[in-house]
C-alpha cells in the first residue's frame, strides 16, 4: 500500500538482455496496448512497459500477497525520487513498532529509490524496495515492488497520466 507526505494476452520473448539484469525486451502478441502503457500481470509477477506496437520491456516484480491483489486501470499521478514513507494504518496495525515516517534515502525505507504513485485514490504505487529478495513473490499490501535499478529505469520512461493496466 502506498500512502503519499481485460483478458491477458500471451507474451513471447524476442530478445534477452544480459542475464544479470532483471529486465528484458520482449515481444507482445497482444498488441492492444499503446506505447507508453504499463501492463502488470500479477499471476506472472511481471510488469511490461510497452515501447512500440508488439514490443515491451519486461520487469520482474513483487505483487500483493493473498487477499491484497487487485486488478483494473489506474494512472500515474505522482513521481518521487527517494520518497519518505508514512506507513498506512493497515501496515501500522500489523507492525505497530514502525515509526510514523521513515525518511527518504534511509536503508529502512521500504519504498526504495523511486515511487510511481497510482490513482485515482493514491493507495497503491510501483516502487523500489529495500528487500530485493521479495522480487518475484507475493509480498506487499497491494503495491508493486521492483529492484531499485529497475524502478529507476522505469521512472525515467513514464510520465504523469501514464495508464497502468493490472491483470490477473
C-alpha positions in Angstrom: 0.0 0.0 0.0 1.1 3.5 -0.8 0.3 6.5 1.4 1.6 9.8 -0.1 3.7 13.0 2.5 -9.2 -7.3 -19.7 -8.1 -10.6 -20.7 -4.4 -11.5 -20.6 -2.6 -12.0 -24.0 0.4 -14.1 -24.4 3.9 -12.9 -24.4 6.9 -14.2 -26.3 10.5 -13.4 -25.6 12.0 -11.6 -28.6 15.4 -10.6 -27.2 17.0 -11.0 -23.8 19.4 -8.6 -22.2 22.4 -9.8 -20.1 21.2 -12.5 -17.7 22.3 -10.4 -14.7 19.6 -7.8 -15.4 16.1 -8.2 -14.2 14.6 -6.6 -17.2 14.4 -7.7 -20.8 12.9 -6.7 -24.2 10.0 -9.0 -25.2 7.5 -9.2 -28.0 3.9 -8.9 -27.1 1.4 -10.7 -29.3 -1.4 -8.8 -27.5 -1.0 -5.5 -29.4 -4.0 -3.7 -27.9 -1.8 -1.6 -25.6 -0.4 1.6 -26.9 3.3 2.5 -26.5 3.8 4.2 -23.1 1.3 1.9 -21.3 2.3 -0.1 -18.2 0.7 -3.6 -18.1 1.1 -5.7 -14.9 0.3 -9.4 -14.9 0.1 -10.3 -11.3 0.0 -14.1 -12.0 3.3 -13.8 -13.8 4.7 -11.3 -11.3 5.8 -9.3 -14.3 5.4 -5.6 -15.3 5.5 -4.7 -19.0 6.3 -1.2 -20.3 5.1 -1.1 -23.9 7.7 0.7 -26.0 6.3 0.0 -29.5 3.4 -1.9 -31.1 4.0 -5.5 -30.1 7.2 -4.8 -28.0 7.7 -4.2 -24.3 10.4 -4.1 -21.6 9.5 -6.8 -19.1 10.5 -6.4 -15.4 10.1 -9.0 -12.6 8.2 -7.5 -9.7 6.7 -8.4 -6.3 2.9 -8.2 -6.1 0.3 -8.1 -3.4 0.1 -11.1 -1.0 -3.0 -13.2 -0.9 -6.1 -11.0 -0.4 -4.2 -7.8 -1.3 -4.1 -8.2 -5.1 -6.3 -6.1 -7.3 -7.0 -5.5 -10.9 -8.1 -2.6 -13.0 -6.8 0.5 -14.6 -5.1 3.4 -12.8 -2.9 6.2 -14.0 0.4 7.6 -12.8 -0.4 10.6 -10.6 2.8 11.0 -8.6 6.5 10.7 -9.3 9.0 10.9 -6.4 12.8 10.4 -6.0 13.9 9.0 -2.7 10.4 9.3 -1.1 9.7 9.3 2.6 7.2 6.7 3.7 4.4 7.0 6.2 3.0 3.5 6.9 -0.7 3.3 6.2 -3.0 2.3 9.1 -3.3 -1.3 7.9 0.5 -1.7 7.9 0.9 0.0 11.3 -1.7 -2.4 12.7 0.3 -5.4 11.5 3.7 -3.7 12.5 3.0 -1.4 15.4 6.7 -0.7 16.1 7.1 1.1 12.8 7.8 4.8 13.1 5.2 7.2 11.7 7.6 8.3 8.9 10.7 6.8 7.5 12.8 9.4 5.7 13.7 9.0 2.0 17.1 7.5 1.4 17.0 5.6 4.7 18.1 2.0 4.3 15.0 1.1 6.4 12.7 2.8 3.9 10.7 0.1 2.0 9.9 2.5 -0.9 13.3 2.3 -2.4 14.8 4.7 -4.8 11.6 5.9 -6.7 7.9 5.9 -6.4 5.4 5.9 -9.2 2.1 6.7 -7.5 -1.1 5.3 -9.0 -4.5 7.0 -8.9 -7.1 7.9 -8.6 -7.0 7.3 -4.9 -3.3 7.2 -4.2 -3.5 4.0 -2.3 -1.1 2.0 -4.5 2.3 2.5 -6.2 5.0 1.0 -8.2 8.2 1.5 -6.2 11.7 0.2 -5.4 12.4 -1.8 -2.4 15.0 -2.3 0.4 14.0 -6.0 0.3 15.2 -7.3 -3.1 14.7 -10.9 -2.0 10.9 -10.3 -2.3 11.0 -9.6 -6.0 9.2 -12.4 -7.9 7.0 -13.1 -4.8 3.6 -12.1 -3.5 4.8 -9.9 -0.6 3.1 -6.5 -0.5 -0.1 -4.8 0.7 -1.1 -4.2 -3.0 1.8 -2.2 -4.3 4.2 -3.4 -6.9 7.9 -3.7 -5.9 10.8 -3.6 -8.2 14.6 -3.8 -7.9 15.8 -0.3 -7.4 17.8 -0.2 -10.7 14.6 -1.3 -12.5 12.3 1.3 -10.9 14.9 4.0 -11.7 14.8 2.8 -15.4 11.0 2.7 -15.5 10.7 6.0 -13.7 12.7 7.7 -16.5 10.3 6.3 -19.1 6.9 7.2 -17.6 5.0 10.5 -17.5 2.2 11.8 -15.4 -1.1 10.2 -16.7 0.6 7.0 -18.0 -2.0 4.3 -18.0 -1.4 1.2 -15.8 -3.4 -1.9 -16.6 -3.4 -4.5 -13.8 -4.5 -8.0 -14.9 -4.5 -11.4 -13.1 
